[in-house]
Amino acid sequence: MRGPGVQVPVRVTAAVAVVVAAVACGGHPDPATTAPSASASPNIPAYTAELEKSDLPWSGSPSPYDAMATHDEGRRVALHYRRGTGLVEQHYSPRAKAWTRPKVIHRTTTDACQGIHLRTSNGTVAATADFGSYCYDGEPPTESLAVVGTGSLAAWSVNVTKNFDGWERAAVSADGRRVVFGRGATLRWSSAHGFERR
């Protein structure tokens, strides 16, 4: 009778033999068993939520801590600040008549500064947002964001500039392939290269 210490190597050897045989026969793992499921795919968002709003207090309406714009084909995109969380994004499908679940696209625990500004063109969404350690006390931002989303908006490009007064404007080209952020200095984004190195 063999002990457990002998059985384990035998099982491992048998498993390796099966894999080697499959590769030797020109086989590859079945894509259906190795690909992520549709629900896990970042390119197929689940539209199952309602629109959330910023939890930061603001008297009057509209709040500068919430921003929404019409994207393409009736889709909408919304960004808002969440206390102790950062910048959060959701987008809306007119077909599903619902929003995606809130997704944090920049995580920070510092105070929200100033408002959020959105621009869209031909499937590209650009936004500016700011955070700072003492913004509620009137201090300038310590994190100035330039963010760009394209296509399904499953992923966002985020550029953070430290100790800067914040981008005043974002201009998206008509074809949606380029974005220019400006405030004295200029920051460029392109669909081919992302944010330029600075």
C-alpha positions in Angstrom: 0.0 0.0 0.0 1.3 3.4 -0.9 1.1 6.4 1.5 -0.4 9.8 0.6 3.0 11.2 -0.1 3.3 8.9 -3.1 -0.2 9.4 -4.5 0.1 13.2 -4.9 3.0 13.1 -7.4 1.2 10.3 -9.4 -1.9 12.5 -9.7 0.2 15.5 -10.7 2.0 13.4 -13.3 -1.3 12.2 -14.8 -2.6 15.7 -15.0 0.5 17.0 -16.7 0.3 14.0 -19.2 -3.2 15.0 -20.2 -2.1 18.7 -20.8 0.9 17.6 -22.8 -1.2 15.2 -24.9 -3.6 18.0 -25.7 -0.9 20.4 -26.7 0.9 17.7 -28.7 -2.3 17.1 -30.7 -2.4 20.8 -31.6 -5.2 21.5 -29.1 -5.7 24.7 -27.2 -7.9 25.5 -24.2 -11.5 25.9 -25.2 -12.2 29.7 -25.5 -15.6 29.1 -24.1 -14.2 27.8 -20.8 -11.4 30.4 -20.4 -13.0 33.6 -21.6 -14.8 35.7 -19.0 -18.5 35.6 -18.9 -20.6 38.3 -20.6 -21.6 39.7 -17.2 -17.9 40.0 -16.2 -16.8 41.7 -19.4 -15.8 45.3 -19.0 -17.2 46.0 -22.5 -20.8 45.0 -21.6 -21.9 47.2 -18.7 -25.0 46.1 -16.7 -27.7 48.8 -16.8 -29.6 48.0 -13.6 -29.3 51.1 -11.4 -30.8 54.5 -10.7 -28.9 57.7 -11.0 -27.1 58.7 -7.8 -26.3 62.2 -6.7 -23.4 63.7 -4.8 -23.8 63.5 -1.0 -22.0 66.8 -0.5 -24.3 69.5 0.8 -25.2 72.4 -1.5 -27.9 75.0 -1.1 -29.7 75.8 -4.3 -29.9 73.9 -7.6 -28.2 72.7 -9.6 -25.3 71.4 -7.5 -21.8 71.9 -9.0 -20.9 68.6 -7.5 -23.1 66.8 -10.1 -22.7 66.9 -13.8 -24.5 65.2 -16.7 -24.3 65.4 -20.5 -26.0 63.7 -23.4 -23.5 61.3 -25.0 -24.4 59.8 -28.4 -27.6 58.2 -29.6 -29.4 59.4 -26.5 -27.0 57.9 -24.0 -26.1 60.0 -21.0 -23.1 60.2 -18.8 -23.0 61.6 -15.2 -20.2 62.3 -12.8 -20.5 63.2 -9.2 -18.4 63.6 -6.0 -18.9 61.3 -3.1 -17.6 62.2 0.4 -14.5 60.2 1.3 -14.7 58.3 -2.0 -13.8 60.5 -4.9 -15.1 61.0 -8.4 -17.9 58.6 -9.4 -19.3 57.8 -12.9 -22.5 56.3 -14.2 -23.9 56.2 -17.7 -27.5 55.7 -19.1 -28.8 53.4 -21.8 -32.1 54.7 -23.4 -32.7 51.1 -24.5 -32.5 49.7 -21.0 -34.0 52.8 -19.4 -31.5 52.5 -16.6 -28.0 53.5 -15.4 -24.9 51.5 -14.8 -23.9 50.9 -11.1 -21.8 53.8 -9.7 -18.1 53.3 -10.5 -15.2 55.2 -8.8 -12.9 56.6 -11.5 -10.7 58.5 -9.1 -10.4 57.5 -5.5 -9.4 60.1 -2.9 -10.4 61.0 0.6 -9.6 64.7 0.2 -12.3 67.4 -0.1 -14.1 68.1 -3.4 -13.1 71.4 -4.9 -15.0 73.5 -7.4 -17.4 71.9 -9.8 -17.3 69.1 -12.4 -17.4 70.1 -16.1 -18.3 67.7 -18.9 -17.8 68.0 -22.7 -18.7 65.3 -25.3 -18.2 64.8 -29.0 -18.6 61.8 -31.3 -18.5 59.1 -28.5 -15.8 60.8 -26.4 -16.5 62.3 -23.0 -14.0 64.7 -21.3 -14.3 66.1 -17.8 -12.5 68.2 -15.3 -12.7 67.8 -11.5 -10.7 68.9 -8.5 -9.9 67.8 -4.9 -7.9 69.3 -2.1 -6.9 68.7 1.5 -8.4 72.0 2.7 -10.8 73.1 0.0 -13.7 73.6 2.4 -11.5 76.2 4.1 -10.9 78.0 0.9 -7.5 76.5 -0.1 -6.8 75.7 -3.8 -6.9 72.2 -5.1 -4.1 69.7 -4.5 -5.4 67.2 -7.1 -6.7 68.5 -10.5 -8.2 65.9 -12.7 -8.5 65.6 -16.5 -10.5 62.5 -17.4 -11.5 61.0 -20.7 -13.8 58.1 -21.5 -14.6 56.6 -24.9 -16.8 54.0 -26.5 -18.7 51.9 -23.9 -17.2 54.1 -21.1 -16.0 50.9 -19.3 -12.6 52.4 -18.8 -11.5 56.0 -18.2 -8.1 57.7 -18.7 -7.3 59.9 -15.7 -4.5 62.5 -15.4 -3.8 64.0 -12.0 -1.9 67.3 -11.7 -0.7 68.1 -8.2 -1.0 71.5 -6.6 -2.6 73.2 -9.6 -5.6 75.5 -9.7 -7.6 73.2 -11.9 -8.2 73.0 -15.7 -10.5 75.8 -16.8 -11.7 74.2 -20.0 -11.7 71.0 -22.1 -12.2 71.0 -25.8 -13.1 67.8 -27.7 -12.4 67.6 -31.4 -15.3 67.0 -33.7 -14.2 63.4 -34.5 -13.7 62.7 -30.7 -10.0 61.6 -31.2 -8.4 64.5 -29.4 -9.0 66.5 -26.3 -7.2 69.6 -25.1 -7.4 70.8 -21.5 -6.2 74.3 -20.8 -5.4 76.8 -18.1 -2.3 78.7 -18.9 -0.6 75.3 -19.5 -2.0 72.8 -22.0 -2.6 69.1 -21.6 -3.5 66.9 -24.6 -5.1 63.5 -24.9 -5.5 61.5 -28.1 -7.2 58.2 -28.9 -3.9 56.9 -30.3 -1.6 57.8 -27.4 -3.7 58.7 -24.4 -2.4 61.6 -22.3 0.8 63.2 -23.4 3.8 62.9 -21.2 4.5 66.1 -19.3 
